[in-house]
Amino acid sequence: SAPYSGSIPQAPKWSPDGDHIAFEQGDSVLVMAADGSNLTLLARVLDVHSLAWSPDGRWLAGVRGNSAFAYSGSGFGNLAASTVFVVPAAGGTPVMVSDSTTLNFSPAWLPGGNALLYLSSGGGGRDIYLQRIDRGGRADGARGHALAAVAATGGGEPGAGRGRWLGGHRAGGDRRAGATRS
């Protein structure tokens, strides 16, 4: 624990199989076995927060920057920049998968583990975006608005036949995502 002294572990996240726990401590992403053994540094990430395991347990997504938005309770009106990243659960170099000039936060993996949803102020107001992730943990193509992207890949009905949906409405001619269910 000496390399991580002076900071408190925060926001533990159980792996999908229940065998590991990932957490943030200072500028570190760490993982340990569920029994507390085998503490391992996965990556150093400045101002890390909001970790999320991929469904297959191979990746962790998280956010770099603007942890005050996530933890201070004063997120209202906060538009400071932050970036969504992906890092292998076995450790390695974090790969930034969103821009770093706008507020990007709350990454959540889609069930197949090949795409992330996250909130961003990149289009002006806050909206839900979908970013496909390739097998190497890198962004695969440009991000898209989640409702349009899911509708395009679900045969016209978001999550058709899978018990999942994204609700939305039209606002000023643009589709806006409004709710999710899994």
Secondary structure, DSSP 4 states (H G I P E B T S, - for coil): -GGGTTS--EEEEE-TTSSEEEEEETTEEEEEETTS---EEEEE-TTEEEEEE-TTSSEEEEEES-HHHHHSS--TT-----EEEEEETT----EE-S-SSS-EEEEEE-TTSSEEEEEE-TTSS-EEEEEEB-TTSSB-S--EEHHHHHHHHTTTSTTTTTT-EEEEEEETTEEEEEEEE-
